[in-house]
Amino acid sequence: MKLLVVGGAAQGKLDYVRHRYAPRRIVDGGSCPLEEAFSGDALNHFHLLVRRLMAENRDPVEFVEHALEPLEHWMILCDEVGSGVVPIDVFERQWREQVGRICCILAQKADQVERLCCGIAQRLK
Amino acid sequence: MLVLLYGGSACGKSAMAEDVCVSFGGERLYIATMRPWGNDAQERIARHRTLRADKGFDTLEHYQTLQTLPLSKHYNTLLLECVGNLTANILFEGQIPPHQVIDEVLDGTKWLLRQVPHLVYVTNDIFSDGIAYPEETSLYQRCIAQINRELAQLADVVAEVVCGLAIYHKGGGLLP
């Protein structure tokens, strides 16, 4: 199954995925070696992975599409980051844009999309 | 019954909370938790007072632990506005660690649920702007997030308010 879980920061995404889908290995996109991002059953903090890729001048769309292509199963957890005032800083602006756009792509590829709000999951797809 | 209404600023959650309280009927009390400091706070308070002027609420200003809330009547419904302010007051004015702040709000809520038939809580979405805040602010965010999650478990009704409309995450059919 291909699963995308989104929601604001600290809404309970990781707890929810742990209990509902029991992934054996969860990789943290905020700290893992970039090439190992999709080596586990689930990838947490996807928005931070995108940020790190951009900081290294890599194209996150290309990176993610390439990494996901051979995979039949994936779970990706990502913070929603697009609801603030558009940042003045170019990098911050582009980061939010990229996270939003890639989540749209992921949602298209996913079999199932869920959104967490106050710890409660809502199925969007 | 606990009703939790969640949303961003100016989404209409307060007006909806008031209307929910009115629909429950009986005596109702509005618990104001925002410290009235500064001009914009005064303006917000004035706006909220006007908003609920004809809706039959008593008003009580209460900034700290819920378990000392003086209830002068047998109220049918209490409206707490809002979890974010109450949490900020307890976290930043007191010298107690975050997990105790969380316990205090939750224990206070459980205590209130034993005092009155209906509780309506307004709480805030401050989690989707992608900003990495300084530690003190980030701690505050995590505190409210955990309080929101635990309140949502406890609640009979959880709704996210958008443009004054409710997206029900729990208990959609339960309100009158």
Chai-1 contact restraints between the chains, C-beta under 6 A:
chainA,res_idxA,chainB,res_idxB,connection_type,confidence,min_distance_angstrom,max_distance_angstrom,comment,restraint_id
A,G8,B,F127,contact,1.0,0.0,6.0,A-B,restraint_1
A,G8,B,S128,contact,1.0,0.0,6.0,A-B,restraint_2
A,A9,B,F127,contact,1.0,0.0,6.0,A-B,restraint_3
A,A10,B,R142,contact,1.0,0.0,6.0,A-B,restraint_4
A,A10,B,A145,contact,1.0,0.0,6.0,A-B,restraint_5
A,G12,B,R149,contact,1.0,0.0,6.0,A-B,restraint_6
A,E80,B,S128,contact,1.0,0.0,6.0,A-B,restraint_7
A,V81,B,G130,contact,1.0,0.0,6.0,A-B,restraint_8
A,S83,B,S128,contact,1.0,0.0,6.0,A-B,restraint_9
A,S83,B,D129,contact,1.0,0.0,6.0,A-B,restraint_10
A,G84,B,D129,contact,1.0,0.0,6.0,A-B,restraint_11
A,G84,B,G130,contact,1.0,0.0,6.0,A-B,restraint_12
A,G84,B,I131,contact,1.0,0.0,6.0,A-B,restraint_13
A,R96,B,G130,contact,1.0,0.0,6.0,A-B,restraint_14
A,C117,B,E160,contact,1.0,0.0,6.0,A-B,restraint_15
A,C117,B,H169,contact,1.0,0.0,6.0,A-B,restraint_16
A,C118,B,Y6,contact,1.0,0.0,6.0,A-B,restraint_17
A,C118,B,N148,contact,1.0,0.0,6.0,A-B,restraint_18
A,C118,B,R149,contact,1.0,0.0,6.0,A-B,restraint_19
A,C118,B,A152,contact,1.0,0.0,6.0,A-B,restraint_20
A,G119,B,R149,contact,1.0,0.0,6.0,A-B,restraint_21
A,G119,B,A152,contact,1.0,0.0,6.0,A-B,restraint_22
A,I120,B,A152,contact,1.0,0.0,6.0,A-B,restraint_23
A,I120,B,H169,contact,1.0,0.0,6.0,A-B,restraint_24
A,I120,B,K170,contact,1.0,0.0,6.0,A-B,restraint_25
A,Q122,B,H169,contact,1.0,0.0,6.0,A-B,restraint_26
